[in-house]
Amino acid sequence: MEPTSWDGEGKPLIVVNTPYNGEDASIGNGSMVAILVPGRETVDSLHTLALKLGGTDDGPPGPRGDTFYGAYIRDLDGNKLNFNC
């Protein structure tokens, strides 16, 4: 399935796609909440806080490509969250 998205500059983004790993969609596989934050320090702080609160690391803070900086965690229910700038 090719990704389909609806977005606008400065507005929420919705993407409908198959899970990256090719397996069936389930909690935290094929779904993710991505939160745009003001900068790298905020990404780093939120990732650290999420881990302190019991989340698990699913991708440490860092650059991904030339213009994206982000971090990924799983919450206590296994849902995937992304903080990015």
C-alpha positions in Angstrom: 0.0 0.0 0.0 1.4 3.4 -0.9 1.2 6.0 1.9 -1.7 8.4 1.8 -1.6 11.6 3.8 -3.6 14.7 4.4 -1.7 17.7 5.8 -1.2 21.4 5.5 1.5 23.7 6.6 1.4 24.0 10.4 -1.6 21.6 10.7 -2.0 18.0 11.9 -0.9 15.2 9.6 -2.7 11.9 9.1 -1.0 9.1 7.3 -2.6 5.8 6.4 -0.1 3.1 5.6 0.9 -0.5 6.3 3.2 -1.2 9.3 6.9 -0.6 8.5 7.9 -4.1 9.5 5.3 -5.7 7.2 3.5 -7.5 10.0 -0.2 -7.1 10.9 -1.3 -3.8 12.4 -1.8 -4.0 16.2 -1.3 -1.8 19.2 1.8 0.2 18.5 2.5 -1.5 15.2 1.0 0.5 12.3 -0.1 3.4 14.5 1.9 6.2 16.1 1.2 9.6 17.7 3.8 12.1 16.6 4.1 15.4 18.5 5.9 18.4 16.9 7.9 20.3 19.5 9.9 23.5 19.4 13.4 22.1 19.3 15.9 19.3 20.0 16.1 20.1 23.8 12.4 19.5 24.1 12.7 16.2 22.1 15.5 15.1 24.4 13.6 16.2 27.6 10.4 14.5 26.6 12.1 11.2 25.7 13.9 11.2 29.1 10.7 12.0 31.0 8.8 9.3 29.1 11.4 6.7 30.1 11.3 7.9 33.7 7.6 7.4 33.8 7.9 3.8 32.6 7.9 4.0 28.8 10.4 2.0 26.8 12.9 3.3 24.2 11.9 2.7 20.6 14.5 5.0 19.0 16.7 7.4 20.9 16.8 11.1 20.2 18.8 12.0 17.1 18.8 13.2 13.5 17.0 11.2 10.9 17.7 12.6 7.5 18.8 16.2 6.9 15.8 18.0 8.4 14.2 15.7 11.0 15.3 15.3 14.7 13.2 12.9 16.7 12.8 10.2 19.4 10.5 7.3 19.7 9.1 5.6 22.9 6.4 3.0 23.7 4.0 3.9 26.5 2.9 1.5 29.2 0.3 0.0 26.8 2.7 -0.5 24.0 1.5 2.5 21.9 4.2 4.2 19.9 4.9 7.9 20.5 7.3 10.2 18.6 8.6 13.6 19.6 10.1 15.6 16.7 11.2 19.0 15.5 
